[in-house]
């Protein structure tokens, strides 16, 4: 299981590079639920809500942990790789200072 730091680092790296489409396409998406929990744990509630909204686009409200199944569903959820554009922009506004919250967290 990745640490809080690792989960948040992966989230940021994927979204900064290719948005939520990339996050869910790659292995970081395997840990969507854990990443939401990590964000809540450090007090990044705004960012956790953005990730929850992105996850809710999948059937059942959460992407599958299985990467192959998730990638197949992603083709339906975001066929033109644009379903998450608004959420990408909202994330990239960085209303939560993730670096500061992670470094201030003592877990």
C-alpha positions, -999 to 999 in steps of 0.1 A, spaced: 0 0 0 14 34 -10 20 61 16 -1 93 18 29 111 2 31 86 -26 -6 86 -33 -7 124 -35 25 126 -55 11 102 -81 -22 121 -82 -4 154 -89 20 139 -114 -7 123 -135 -31 152 -135 -3 177 -142 8 156 -171 -25 144 -186 -54 152 -164 -79 128 -148 -80 108 -180 -43 99 -175 -48 93 -137 -75 68 -143 -58 52 -173 -25 45 -154 -18 25 -123 -24 56 -100 -61 50 -107 -58 16 -89 -58 36 -57 -86 61 -62 -104 53 -30 -71 54 -10 -61 87 -26 -94 102 -16 -89 90 19 -53 104 19 -65 138 8 -92 138 35 -66 127 61 -43 157 54 -72 181 52 -73 186 15 -111 184 14 -115 206 -17 -92 183 -37 -108 152 -23 -142 164 -35 -128 170 -70 -114 135 -71 -148 122 -58 -166 140 -86 -142 125 -112 -147 90 -97 -185 94 -98 -184 95 -136 -177 57 -135 -206 32 -131 -212 26 -94 -195 59 -85 -159 46 -83 -135 33 -109 -126 -4 -107 -93 -12 -91 -85 -35 -120 -66 -14 -145 -78 -33 -176 -114 -30 -167 -110 6 -157 -94 14 -191 -122 -2 -210 -148 18 -190 -128 49 -195 -134 46 -232 -171 50 -225 -168 75 -197 -144 98 -216 -144 87 -253 -128 120 -265 -106 124 -235 -125 155 -225 -150 143 -198 -128 156 -170 -117 190 -185 -136 211 -159 -123 189 -131 -88 191 -144 -90 229 -144 -105 229 -109 -77 206 -96 -50 227 -113 -63 258 -95 -48 242 -63 -72 256 -38 -55 232 -13 -18 236 -9 -10 199 -12 27 202 -6 22 221 26 -6 199 38 14 167 32 45 181 49 24 193 79 8 159 83 22 137 110 9 102 105 
